Amino acid sequence: QTALLPHQQQTSPPYILLACGSDRSIQVFDMNRGSVASKLPDAHSRAIHYVTQNKGSMFSTQTPDSYNLFLTSAVTDGVKMWDLRTLRCVRRYENHLNRCHPCSSAFSPCGRFIATGSEDNCAYVYDIRNSSYLHKLQKHSAAVLRVAFNPSSPEVRDCLDPHFLSQWLYRIFTCTYLLSNRQAYMCASKRYNFWCKKLNK
């Protein structure tokens, strides 16, 4: 199982591909030269089953450095966030449960949060600056395998008062995720009031 992903950051060389697989390594391919630019062996303790880059959204802006971040996931080894420039792990997220299913993760359009599936029938939302989760979306009937943010709906609020950190979170965001029993749910948040509904097939 190998995941390939184009890297589309303007300040970095174009046509960069990230590949992760059963050998537990991360490989960076330079597609212009047709060769491996760099390789990081033993990035996880188990085979890497998922890789995703911070691709941003046309509906929100991020600092240029944010686009160098990417996530990898491995069973029993949590989610790791990496910096493409150094190929070093800059953060680990391990509060969710991932022992046997290939749970995915995703960056929010603003680049401040990530969501990940979990085998305790929940989806977790993390702040990328903190390894502890911000919120655990309510339990459902099966493991959450896939998560995705809506690229156009989120709204980010700024607040100058540091005592109201919840104002830094999404005022509204939607996150769609797929359970292992093939049921799909959409979750939304107004600050910390989360709700979920089952999607029509």
ChimeraX attribute file (.defattr): number of C-alpha atoms within 10 A of each C-alpha:
attribute: neighborCount
match mode: 1-to-1
recipient: residues
	/A:1	11
	/A:2	15
	/A:3	15
	/A:4	17
	/A:5	15
	/A:6	16
	/A:7	23
	/A:8	17
	/A:9	17
	/A:10	9
	/A:11	10
	/A:12	15
	/A:13	12
	/A:14	14
	/A:15	16
	/A:16	20
	/A:17	18
	/A:18	23
	/A:19	20
	/A:20	25
	/A:21	19
	/A:22	12
	/A:23	16
	/A:24	18
	/A:25	18
	/A:26	22
	/A:27	19
	/A:28	21
	/A:29	21
	/A:30	18
	/A:31	15
	/A:32	10
	/A:33	9
	/A:34	9
	/A:35	10
	/A:36	14
	/A:37	13
	/A:38	13
	/A:39	16
	/A:40	13
	/A:41	11
	/A:42	13
	/A:43	22
	/A:44	20
	/A:45	14
	/A:46	17
	/A:47	21
	/A:48	27
	/A:49	20
	/A:50	22
	/A:51	25
	/A:52	20
	/A:53	23
	/A:54	23
	/A:55	22
	/A:56	18
	/A:57	15
	/A:58	9
	/A:59	12
	/A:60	15
	/A:61	12
	/A:62	15
	/A:63	9
	/A:64	11
	/A:65	13
	/A:66	18
	/A:67	21
	/A:68	20
	/A:69	20
	/A:70	22
	/A:71	22
	/A:72	26
	/A:73	27
	/A:74	27
	/A:75	20
	/A:76	17
	/A:77	19
	/A:78	21
	/A:79	27
	/A:80	21
	/A:81	22
	/A:82	20
	/A:83	17
	/A:84	18
	/A:85	10
	/A:86	9
	/A:87	19
	/A:88	13
	/A:89	16
	/A:90	13
	/A:91	16
	/A:92	18
	/A:93	21
	/A:94	15
	/A:95	15
	/A:96	22
	/A:97	22
	/A:98	25
	/A:99	14
	/A:100	10
	/A:101	18
	/A:102	20
	/A:103	28
	/A:104	26
	/A:105	27
	/A:106	25
	/A:107	26
	/A:108	27
	/A:109	27
	/A:110	22
	/A:111	21
	/A:112	18
	/A:113	19
	/A:114	25
	/A:115	27
	/A:116	28
	/A:117	29
	/A:118	28
	/A:119	20
	/A:120	15
	/A:121	21
	/A:122	24
	/A:123	31
	/A:124	24
	/A:125	23
	/A:126	20
	/A:127	19
	/A:128	20
	/A:129	10
	/A:130	12
	/A:131	15
	/A:132	16
	/A:133	18
	/A:134	17
	/A:135	15
	/A:136	18
	/A:137	20
	/A:138	13
	/A:139	13
	/A:140	15
	/A:141	12
	/A:142	17
	/A:143	23
	/A:144	31
	/A:145	24
	/A:146	22
	/A:147	24
	/A:148	21
	/A:149	21
	/A:150	13
	/A:151	17
	/A:152	13
	/A:153	13
	/A:154	22
	/A:155	14
	/A:156	16
	/A:157	12
	/A:158	12
	/A:159	13
	/A:160	9
	/A:161	8
	/A:162	9
	/A:163	8
	/A:164	10
	/A:165	11
	/A:166	15
	/A:167	16
	/A:168	15
	/A:169	22
	/A:170	23
	/A:171	17
	/A:172	17
	/A:173	22
	/A:174	22
	/A:175	24
	/A:176	19
	/A:177	25
	/A:178	22
	/A:179	23
	/A:180	18
	/A:181	11
	/A:182	13
	/A:183	16
	/A:184	17
	/A:185	18
	/A:186	17
	/A:187	19
	/A:188	20
	/A:189	18
	/A:190	13
	/A:191	14
	/A:192	14
	/A:193	9
	/A:194	16
	/A:195	13
	/A:196	17
	/A:197	11
	/A:198	11
	/A:199	13
	/A:200	7
	/A:201	6
